[in-house]
Amino acid sequence: MREPIDKLALKGTTTIGVVCKDGVILSSDTRVTMGYFVAHKKGKKIYQIDDHLAMTISGTVADAQRTVEILKVNARLYKLNSGRPMPVQSAARLVANLLFSARLAPLITQVLVGGVDDTGAHVFSLDPFGSLTEEKCVATGSGSPIAYGVLEDKYKEDADVKDVLSVVVRAVDSAMKRDAASGDSFDVAVIDEKGYRELNDEEKKNILGGS
């Protein structure tokens, strides 16, 4: 029998999503935990959905991965049928409908959907019941209170991606140092007019060293 959602929602992980003037930044730690047991040190928590769209996951791995795959398939179908990429808000609404439809046997996952489309850069936060909110700066998981301490102090909405990267890296690094369920290493993805890309180890090291 599953535990209640309120006991599961913040047991592990730190994920961050921020909107910048010229794009979106998504970041997460890579530690996967089962209670106090570290099950994996290099877990993937940021997934590319399309060239302009990505999402972060936290919560129960199986539920989160199922959500990712459903969004990937529907994003491809949307592009085939309409001849254009799925808007970010449409992707977030699809995930919200999926989570809401399963509310009696919930998918225990909290996700961030972020990307850039014709209307600009967007980040949406969704809880396990499908509640959907658009955010400029958001963090989820057990490390989120620590990450917010950095983000609320340093983040500026009208800044460029290159200026906000150091803030996001510092926020996830602070959470990893102070939250036992977050740690080992971190990933950072940038989505802008050039598309989706993940920072390599050298780039992350340089940003962390200068932040």
Buried (B, 14 or more C-beta within 10 A) or exposed (E): EEEEBEEBBBBBBBBBBBBBBBBBBBBBBBBBBEEEEBEEEEBBBBBBBBBBBBBBBBBBBEBBBBBBEBBBEBBEEBBEEEEEBBBBBBBBBBBBEBBBEBEEEBBBBBBBBBBBBEEEBBBBBBBBEBEBEBBBBBBBBBBBBBBBBBBEEBBBEEBEBEEBBBBBBBBBBBBBEBBEBBBBBBBBBBBBEEBBBBBEEEBBEBBBEEB
